[in-house]
C-alpha cells in the first residue's frame, strides 16, 4: 500500500488523529507534547502515529498535507494544523467546537 493511501486510512479511520514524534504517553518533542496536552485537556479520544518509527510516513505526511512540520492534527478528516495552531484554537474556544460530538 502506498503511503498516501495509508495516511488516508489513518485519518479517515479516526475522528481525531495526530501524526507526532513519539507516543501520546511519551512524546519525543516539545511540540508533540504540547499538542497531546491540548487534546488530553479536551478529554477526547484520538489515535496517533509515531513518525519516528516510520521514515516514509514522516516524509509522506509532510507531502500529503503540504505542511513542513510535525505534529499534525486532523479532525473529521480535515487538517487542522500543528501544536501552535491547536493551542490558538483551544484558547479561542474553536477547537472545543470542532471536537464536540456531533
Steps between C-alpha positions, in 0.01 A plus 500: 500500500637840415563759771219737394244219516628401843477862618144531370400178675644625831339845471162364392507213751493729801305816582813666643844394382847633574824429319764560765851429620471232766191354662221684687635373833857585402529785248851536358489877434355804669262581215351150504476521881310830473256360244435192715449719808235703314320185381510349850359824649203456268449143629445372145595167351762515228734270314860567411791400280860522620684632193839427662446127442409540132718731285265459199206614711703788643573637153170388351280693743694821431438457128138390548406809700751735337602591856870477592482417871383234741267467691202517270145471630195398299137526613229329295751439220593869477850633569487740794869585546789453737538568872503880469175509302345238730590715803351815339179316406474363855549843657235655272251219569489396132668164561240405761227562238688294239539195721156511663313179422258543213 
